[in-house]
Amino acid sequence: MPTKLGQNFLRDNEVLEKIIASADLKADDFVIEVGPGEGMLTKKLIENAGKILAIEVDDILANKLKKQYKDSKKIEIINADILKINLPEILKVETQQCCVSTGDKIKYKVVANIPYYITSPIIQLFLETQFPPSEMILMVQKEVAERICVQVGQMSILAVSVQYCAKPELLFYVDKKSFFPVPKVDSAVIKITPFPSPVASTRHPLPRGEEENRKKFFRIVKAGFSAKRKTLVNNLSSSLKLGKYEVEEKLKKAGIGPTQRAQELSVEDWKKLTNLLKY
């Protein structure tokens, strides 16, 4: 079995059942699975949901799944890199064709044991797409799960980027022995629920102003985290080419102490700074 992409296949039926229970699937749900691999989770999804779109980059695994489910109308298998596809266009086509069509709006869930080496890009792809999912139930590396779900005081750019768009929850841990080949790390299943946002439709994407504000937010966050041991004043002033006095005044207005560091700020703190800082 190919493992060139760091593939470790889940073999624990009890864990699979817990994932399905966490997803709370209904008979008419449309589900996207990224990296179905051998199809262990895929089988459970087919049994519990209305339509499955499985996206697998590995040619051999994708072809095996296509042969296995060639007579099933409940699953569509795409042999492609999830980070290179046109996700909004695929969603439009799939929801028009399947039994869970929602007209001009697109509703779906993501349930997957995602490839660990591209965890962050996959999560950001779904959070930032024109049509975010209603929720994601994802198996990820334990350390990454904990970083995503941390509270103020231990924040990272990853935590801020997810919590800016959604509410993450760590549901349960998964022992590395549940996989074959056995990896070096344990895993965890998390639930990510995107916050309500201006509704995008198949005819009308989200407004441009929201995208510009998001970009400014993350430029400031990146500047704040630019040097871990330095204070916000030093990081923001040097990275954004602003005077220290000006930065100190903006921090004070936002209720943030001048000696605080980036990991101590909440998403709301960063939003206040985004509104106050001009550069």
C-alpha positions as CSV (number, residue, x, y, z in Angstrom):
1,M,0.0,0.0,0.0
2,P,1.5,3.4,-1.0
3,T,2.6,5.7,1.8
4,K,4.6,8.2,-0.2
5,L,2.3,11.0,1.0
6,G,2.6,10.1,4.7
7,Q,-0.5,8.0,4.5
8,N,-1.5,6.2,7.7
9,F,-4.8,4.4,7.4
10,L,-7.4,4.3,10.2
11,R,-8.3,0.7,11.1
12,D,-10.1,1.1,14.4
13,N,-13.9,0.6,14.0
14,E,-14.7,2.1,17.4
15,V,-12.9,5.3,16.4
16,L,-14.8,5.3,13.1
17,E,-18.1,5.0,14.9
18,K,-17.2,7.9,17.3
19,I,-16.4,10.1,14.3
20,I,-19.7,9.3,12.7
21,A,-21.6,10.0,16.0
22,S,-19.7,13.3,16.3
23,A,-20.8,14.3,12.8
24,D,-24.5,13.7,13.7
25,L,-25.3,12.9,10.1
26,K,-28.8,12.9,8.6
27,A,-30.1,10.8,5.7
28,D,-30.1,13.9,3.4
29,D,-26.7,15.4,4.4
30,F,-24.1,16.2,1.7
31,V,-20.6,15.3,3.0
32,I,-17.1,16.0,1.6
33,E,-14.4,13.6,2.6
34,V,-10.8,14.7,1.9
35,G,-8.3,11.9,1.6
36,P,-10.5,8.8,1.9
37,G,-7.5,6.5,1.5
38,E,-8.7,2.9,1.7
39,G,-12.3,3.9,2.3
40,M,-12.9,2.8,5.9
41,L,-14.5,6.1,6.9
42,T,-16.1,6.4,3.4
43,K,-18.1,3.2,4.0
44,K,-19.5,4.6,7.2
45,L,-20.3,7.9,5.6
46,I,-22.2,6.2,2.8
47,E,-24.3,4.3,5.3
48,N,-25.2,7.5,7.2
49,A,-25.4,10.4,4.8
50,G,-27.2,11.3,1.6
51,K,-24.4,12.1,-0.8
52,I,-20.6,11.8,-0.4
53,L,-18.0,13.7,-2.4
54,A,-14.6,12.0,-1.8
55,I,-11.5,13.8,-3.0
56,E,-8.3,11.6,-3.2
57,V,-5.0,12.7,-4.6
58,D,-3.5,9.2,-4.9
59,D,-4.2,7.7,-8.3
60,I,-4.1,4.1,-7.1
61,L,-6.4,4.7,-4.1
62,A,-8.8,6.8,-6.1
63,N,-9.1,4.2,-8.8
64,K,-9.7,1.4,-6.2
65,L,-12.5,3.4,-4.7
66,K,-14.0,4.2,-8.1
67,K,-14.1,0.5,-8.9
68,Q,-15.5,-0.4,-5.4
69,Y,-18.4,2.1,-5.7
70,K,-18.9,2.1,-9.5
71,D,-22.6,1.2,-9.0
72,S,-23.3,3.5,-6.1
73,K,-25.3,6.7,-6.7
74,K,-24.4,8.0,-3.3
75,I,-20.8,8.8,-3.9
76,E,-18.7,10.8,-6.3
77,I,-14.9,10.2,-6.3
78,I,-12.6,12.9,-7.6
79,N,-8.9,12.0,-8.2
80,A,-7.4,15.5,-7.5
81,D,-5.4,17.6,-5.1
82,I,-7.9,19.3,-2.8
83,L,-5.7,22.5,-2.7
84,K,-5.7,22.8,-6.5
85,I,-9.4,22.2,-7.4
86,N,-12.0,24.9,-7.9
87,L,-14.0,24.1,-4.8
88,P,-16.9,26.6,-5.3
89,E,-17.5,25.4,-8.8
90,I,-17.4,21.7,-7.8
91,L,-19.8,22.4,-4.9
92,K,-22.2,24.1,-7.4
93,V,-22.2,21.1,-9.7
94,E,-22.5,18.5,-6.9
95,T,-25.3,20.1,-5.1
96,Q,-27.3,20.6,-8.3
97,Q,-27.0,16.9,-9.1
98,C,-27.4,15.2,-5.7
99,C,-30.5,14.6,-3.6
100,V,-29.5,17.3,-1.1
101,S,-29.7,20.2,-3.5
102,T,-30.4,23.4,-1.7
103,G,-31.2,25.7,-4.6
104,D,-29.2,28.9,-4.6
105,K,-27.5,28.1,-1.3
106,I,-25.0,25.4,-0.6
107,K,-25.0,23.4,2.6
108,Y,-22.6,20.6,3.4
109,K,-20.3,19.1,6.1
110,V,-16.7,18.0,5.9
111,V,-15.9,14.7,7.7
112,A,-12.4,13.4,7.1
113,N,-9.1,12.0,8.3
114,I,-7.2,14.7,6.5
115,P,-3.6,14.4,5.3
116,Y,-1.5,15.7,8.2
117,Y,1.2,17.3,6.1
118,I,-1.4,19.8,4.7
119,T,-3.7,20.2,7.7
120,S,-3.6,24.0,8.0
121,P,-4.0,24.7,4.2
122,I,-7.0,22.4,4.1
123,I,-8.7,23.9,7.1
124,Q,-8.1,27.4,5.7
125,L,-9.4,26.4,2.3
126,F,-12.8,25.5,3.7
127,L,-13.0,28.4,6.1
128,E,-12.1,31.0,3.4
129,T,-14.0,29.5,0.5
130,Q,-17.1,31.3,-1.0
131,F,-19.3,28.5,0.5
132,P,-17.9,27.3,3.9
133,P,-19.3,24.1,5.4
134,S,-21.8,24.1,8.2
135,E,-19.2,22.2,10.3
136,M,-16.1,20.1,10.0
137,I,-15.3,16.9,11.9
138,L,-11.6,16.3,11.3
139,M,-8.9,13.8,12.4
140,V,-5.7,15.7,12.8
141,Q,-2.3,15.3,14.6
142,K,-2.8,15.6,18.4
143,E,-0.3,18.5,18.8
144,V,-2.1,20.4,15.9
145,A,-5.5,19.8,17.5
146,E,-4.3,21.3,20.8
147,R,-2.7,24.3,19.1
148,I,-6.0,25.0,17.2
149,C,-8.2,24.8,20.3
150,V,-6.0,26.7,22.8
151,Q,-7.2,29.6,24.9
152,V,-5.8,33.1,25.3
153,G,-2.3,32.9,26.7
154,Q,-1.1,30.2,24.4
155,M,-2.4,31.5,21.1
156,S,-0.5,31.0,17.8
157,I,-1.1,32.2,14.2
158,L,-2.8,28.9,13.5
159,A,-5.2,29.3,16.5
160,V,-6.0,32.9,15.6
161,S,-6.6,32.0,11.9
162,V,-9.1,29.3,12.8
163,Q,-10.8,31.1,15.7
164,Y,-11.2,34.2,13.6
165,C,-13.6,32.2,11.3
166,A,-15.0,29.5,13.5
167,K,-15.4,27.8,16.9
168,P,-13.0,24.8,17.3
169,E,-13.6,22.0,19.8
170,L,-11.3,19.1,20.7
171,L,-13.6,16.1,20.8
172,F,-11.4,13.1,21.6
173,Y,-7.9,11.7,21.3
174,V,-7.0,8.7,19.1
175,D,-4.1,6.4,19.9
176,K,-1.5,6.0,17.1
177,K,-2.1,2.2,17.3
178,S,-5.4,2.8,15.7
179,F,-3.6,3.3,12.4
180,F,-1.6,1.2,9.9
181,P,1.2,1.8,9.4
182,V,1.5,3.0,13.0
183,P,2.6,6.6,12.9
184,K,5.0,8.3,15.4
185,V,2.3,10.6,16.8
186,D,-1.1,10.3,18.4
187,S,-4.1,12.0,16.8
188,A,-7.3,13.8,17.8
189,V,-10.7,14.5,16.4
190,I,-11.8,18.1,16.4
191,K,-15.0,19.9,15.4
192,I,-14.8,23.2,13.7
193,T,-18.0,25.2,13.3
194,P,-17.8,28.3,11.1
195,F,-19.4,31.5,12.4
196,P,-22.3,33.0,10.5
197,S,-21.2,35.5,7.9
198,P,-22.7,37.5,5.1
199,V,-24.5,34.8,3.0
200,A,-22.8,34.0,-0.3
201,S,-25.0,32.4,-3.0
202,T,-24.2,30.7,-6.3
203,R,-25.0,34.0,-8.0
204,H,-23.4,36.5,-5.5
205,P,-20.0,36.0,-3.8
206,L,-19.1,37.6,-0.5
207,P,-18.6,41.4,-0.7
208,R,-15.1,42.6,-1.5
209,G,-14.8,44.7,1.6
210,E,-15.0,41.7,3.9
211,E,-12.1,40.1,2.0
212,E,-9.9,43.2,2.3
213,N,-10.6,43.5,6.0
214,R,-9.7,39.8,6.5
215,K,-6.3,40.4,4.7
216,K,-5.6,43.5,6.9
217,F,-6.4,41.5,10.0
218,F,-4.0,38.7,9.1
219,R,-1.2,41.2,8.1
220,I,-1.4,42.6,11.6
221,V,-1.6,39.2,13.3
222,K,1.5,38.1,11.3
223,A,3.3,41.2,12.3
224,G,2.4,40.7,16.0
225,F,3.8,37.1,15.9
226,S,6.9,38.0,13.9
227,A,9.3,37.6,16.8
228,K,8.0,35.3,19.7
229,R,10.1,36.8,22.5
230,K,9.4,40.4,21.7
231,T,6.5,42.5,22.9
232,L,3.7,43.6,20.6
233,V,5.0,47.2,20.6
234,N,8.3,46.1,19.1
235,N,6.9,43.5,16.7
236,L,4.1,45.8,15.3
237,S,6.2,48.9,15.0
238,S,9.1,47.2,13.2
239,S,7.0,45.0,10.9
240,L,4.4,47.6,10.0
241,K,6.9,50.5,9.9
242,L,5.0,52.5,12.6
243,G,6.4,54.6,15.5
244,K,6.4,52.9,18.9
245,Y,4.5,55.8,20.5
246,E,1.7,55.4,17.9
247,V,1.5,51.7,18.5
248,E,1.5,52.1,22.3
249,E,-1.4,54.6,22.0
250,K,-3.4,52.2,19.8
251,L,-2.8,49.3,22.1
252,K,-3.9,51.4,25.1
253,K,-7.1,52.3,23.2
254,A,-7.7,48.6,22.6
255,G,-7.2,47.8,26.3
256,I,-4.0,45.9,25.6
257,G,-0.9,46.4,27.8
258,P,2.3,47.6,26.0
259,T,4.4,44.7,27.4
260,Q,1.9,42.0,26.3
261,R,3.0,39.5,23.7
262,A,1.0,38.1,20.7
263,Q,0.1,34.8,22.3
264,E,-1.8,36.7,25.1
265,L,-4.3,38.3,22.7
266,S,-7.7,37.0,21.9
267,V,-9.2,37.2,18.4
268,E,-11.4,40.1,19.6
269,D,-8.2,42.0,20.7
270,W,-6.7,41.5,17.2
271,K,-10.0,42.8,15.6
272,K,-9.8,45.9,17.7
273,L,-6.2,46.5,16.6
274,T,-7.2,46.0,13.0
275,N,-9.8,48.7,13.3
276,L,-7.4,51.1,15.1
277,L,-4.1,50.6,13.2
278,K,-3.5,52.5,10.0
279,Y,-0.4,51.9,7.9
